[in-house]
Amino acid sequence: MAVGKLRNAKVIINQRAIYDNLANTKSHLEAGTDLFVVVKADGYGHGAIQVARIAEKAGASGFCVALLDEALDLRQAGFNEPILVLGITDPQFVTIARDNQISLTVSSTEWLKTAADFLTQVPSSAKLNVHLALDTGMGRIGFQTAEELKAAVQVLNDFTAVINFEGIFTHFATADSKNSDYFNYQYDNFNKLMAVLDKRPRYVHVANSATSLWHKVCGGNMIRFGIGTYGLNPSGTEIPDLPYELHPAMSVVASLIYVKLVKKGKSISYGATYTTSADEWIGTIPLGYADGIPRKLQGFSVLVDGNWCPIVGRVCMDQFMIKLPKRYAYGTPVTILGKSKDKTITADDLAQYLGTINYEVICGFSPRLRRKYE
């Protein structure tokens, strides 16, 4: 995909904010706890390689991704820290992971046996590092019962020549909720499953951003810090109080590329869903749903010179229009996410309008929209 380097629109990434978020988090960890920074989905839209470089400087111990391809990108960029793939990788690619010292997540004994076959067929002095996922109530991936876990450990014991049992983990479904009942239920399940093990592996981890921020009963020696890296509250607005400050790292700005006076009674954009109620100054911005500005944002107000300006008419693929309080010059900045004078649009503001979460908002700005690092 071509990146729009020559248009007046960009995602601005505040590198200092990311560094401060991670350094602050690291300072709050108990001694002996490793900080793994989650850079999946291109660093939640912030740029995985760039975020990983900042994380190194902030003292991160390793990285988490969702795909083996994402892990390989980090290796090819020169990162030597431990990398854990949180998603399920097709076992036919296990030798690639082994040879690049990339740790893989395991959710079934069948996967382990198949992986062992592939590893045995292509001998190496290196072993494949694996982390067992435990489904304690998330309902996504992982071993659910003590019997399943015992069987997996037995398979691991049978194939110690090619597989190293490096870690074990679970994921909480409601760590970002005020009500901790289900969190406690999952944590109890985790402890019951852990009792099956005669010996703990190198890494035991249950804490995502929300768990590390609001729950002190982690019992692990590693955290997977994701959304907090980028300065956002994992709960959105449900739990507004954080134990320490996080600084949002992403802003999205563009410029007016066309301004015109539209007479009363004229319609704007596809479907003629907006009609001017008076003579109105209308500005056009060179961003659309192909860039991560959803059509559902019609009616949402962006910022121009510190003024709220509603999106009028349907958002197009590459452009959208706004109602201006007066005539503004070509090139006047337009803030879609971030600060303009004394006003701010947050990822939570966009999420609430769209009926979603801040994660989806920041991940939604497409690669076509260039990133600028400041």
Order of alpha helices (4+ residues) and beta strands (2+ residues): beta-alpha-beta-alpha-alpha-beta-alpha-beta-alpha-beta-alpha-beta-alpha-beta-alpha-beta-alpha-beta-beta-beta-beta-beta-beta-beta-beta-beta-beta-beta-alpha-alpha-beta
